């Protein structure tokens, strides 16, 4: 807790997972939106969670049409609320663009491996793969108690039909989030 946004990201990430698990649409939209506004990795979870929430709503629709797709009139307008966190992902780049003329934040530009001069795709790809592997190796070995608990928790979600989509959401976020961070 270095005084940065870490605590808020953890709070809204957990609230997002909880709200999607318990199928509280409005709470999940609020949590996803705040998460997307705080961090780019939060925006990634917000988009994944919005997709999972929409898929849950689609599967729970009372009337199914052909191929299991609900007819248009059975879709609820409140499901359009899921567009809010997806749109919130674009707020930071838009503000950066309006203020600085570039959609990329200066911190990301300074840390990004894609900014290596001269650009060498082999070196960039190698460093990204090394970063990705190192993060997972450290997570699975040095933080064994955390990774063990995470594996048990996700495993428990997988074995309960009601929460399988939540397990997919968590695994996607961890995988894609690690991949995104690996570019820095």
Helices and strands as residue ranges (DSSP letters): H 6-21, H 25-38, H 40-60, G 66-68, G 72-74, G 77-81, H 82-100, H 106-111, G 113-115, H 121-141, H 144-159, G 161-163, H 164-181
